[in-house]
Structures are given as structure tokens and as C-alpha cells.
């Protein structure tokens, strides 16, 4: 298990999802990815993408300026 | 041994692709979704930028549809590849800068590449015969299938009975009798099928999902190309066409005037690429200057900027000017009189 961070600041829907998807494709099951975004829509979109693709959202935080979404990569 | 057949479905986020996907899933086919991002998507960006839209429930409709269907969705960035489709459409444009026929062919071609790479068997779209003037005319649909490289691996379940049998039908992977014969612009058959499938919430019929179908956006795009003497573009260029008022007081420069706080915040990110104007003595919008303005032009730009701020009726407004290299200065200007902002300046 390894931890990674993805800077998706200034990107807007659906680019944060695309960058997350592409990064996750390079990781293995159990790896942790923290995605940092400035588009608050990512709070809906990235968890939705995780649900349909079998990954687990461990936490989300929103300090109004940025959102952070932490994902555990699933199997498959 | 029964082979589990697999299809990829082009998911736009609208009702038709949702229904088409479900119709094939009902036949026991494993379906995954694919969605192509060209950079001209309407919904996500404008909602993300504009403050007034922040309180609206926001969702990416393609992701939402995939979740309703219980399928995976692959979102593919085609921004760079799409440039050739937009700049050199073999079949021209629609009413605005929308190259719908070439766009459809391109996306299906990308889906062909995807199924070859991922060992899927065929492709599904939600196209309906006769629904769209450019890309869904009955005589064109087989042509698009051929030109995209999909050939008879392209199944259009909503109009399948109106089209020649495809390989998945001939091989018995898909039962043609369980496809549909929808045609024309009426939405009633789709709405009835949605009810049958229990879909009560779905995005409104498509057509407004691409900025290239928008007259005002297309005008800004053409204006940008004409005044740069180049039809190339980067993602930042097409993003900035989505925000602000665009005014071109002189051929060699234009102003992008933020309309509200969300747009101003978004435009802040471009201050290292453009000369920017902000009002020091009063509240007012952030203004970006695109082009090659002279010092005299910058003064005019400051006067125009002042017209859109709270000091518009004051005799003088102080405006800060920041250059991409970080240099800055301030000027005191009289806001331009309303009658001197020519209608023709608005792009």
C-alpha cells in the first residue's frame, strides 16, 4: 500500500475525474490517493466515479477554497 | 460454453443513451459506458465557474446515468484530437460551429479503438433515425457506421429495427426483435420507454450539451480565430470564451469582463497570461486584456472597465493594471460614457 497525491486544482468538471481515473489506473489495490481540487463539483463527481468503478472514498474535506478527496483503490 | 458478450455504450448523460444501454443490458450483455470530453461541454464548467449556479444541485450527468444503470464509465480526454474535427470537418458545420456529423464519426471511431484495446465485442449508441438533421438522417447512419470504422459492430437499439441487421444481431448476441423502431423528433416513445424501465429522473433531451451549438459562443470562437490569424486553440482559450462579457473595441485587442464573483475568481487564474485590470477606488469586475494593446489602448480599456464597476457614475476611478510579468501601475480615468460603448464592440 502506498500513498499518492493528485493536484487537480484549477481543473473543472470532468477533468478532475479524468485525472483521477488516469492516476488510479497506475496504482494497485489498497493504494491511497488524495485528490486536491478547486472545483467543488468534484465532491459529487469523484465519489460517483468511485462508486461505479469499485473504489472507496475514505474521506472528503472542504475548506471552501479547496476540496480534498481521499480514495482507496479497489480491486479490478 | 456460453461466451459473455461485452459492449461499450456511448453515454452522453441524456435519456437516449441511457435507454439504449438499458435495452442491451436487458439482453444479458455486459455493458460499460464511455464518455468523450472535447473541452466544449456546457454544463460542468459553467456551473463550476458561476457563483449564481453554485447552489444548484450539480451532477455530471454521464456519471449519474452510469450509476443509475449500474455500469462502469470511462471518461476519455479527447481535447487535442478533437481539434482536427473542429478545424477541418469533412462535412462542414451545422447552424453554428458544430461539426455534428464529423463529431459523431470521430466518437464512434474512438469507441472502435477502445473495444479493440479492451476486447469488447460491439458498440452501442442512443441515436434515433431522423432525430437530428446532421448526424442522424436515416441514409447517413450506415455511412457514419462505415466511415467510423465500426461497420456492423455498431448497434443503435432505439432504431435497430429501422436499420440493417448488425453483426451482434446476425450472430444472435442481440435479439433484433427486442430492439426498437423509434424514428423522428418526437420524444414520446423515449418517455414511454423510460417509464417502462422505471426511469423517473433524467436529463432533458440533448441538443444543448455542446457549446459549439451555441450561436454566441460560436461567434466568440470565430472572432478569436479571425483576430489571431490562426484557427488553433488551447483548452484555456476555449474555457475563457465561456466566461465574462467579451468586448473588442479595437481589432488588435479585446476585453473579457467578469460578470460576477465566480467568474472573477476563475479569471484570477489567468493574470500571469494576460494584462489584467482591477478597480482600486471602487468595487468592480476583473478585466483581462487579450491581444497587443498600446498604452493608449490600456487607458481606453481602463475607462471601459470603470464603466462596469460601482464607480461608473463618478468623475474618476482608479484602476490597477498588472502585466503578466508582475509589473503593475495605476491610472485614474473617467469611466467611458454609456453611449460610447459601441454595440459592435460586444462579441
Interface residues (C-beta under 8 A of the other chain):
Chain A: X10 X12 X13 X14 X15 X17 X18 X21 X39 X40 X41 X44 X45 X48 X49 X51 X52 X53
Chain B: X35 X37 X41 X43 X44 X45 X47 X48 X49 X54 X58 X59 X60 X62 X63 X64 X66 X67 X70 X71 X72 X73 X74 X75 X76 X77 X239 X269
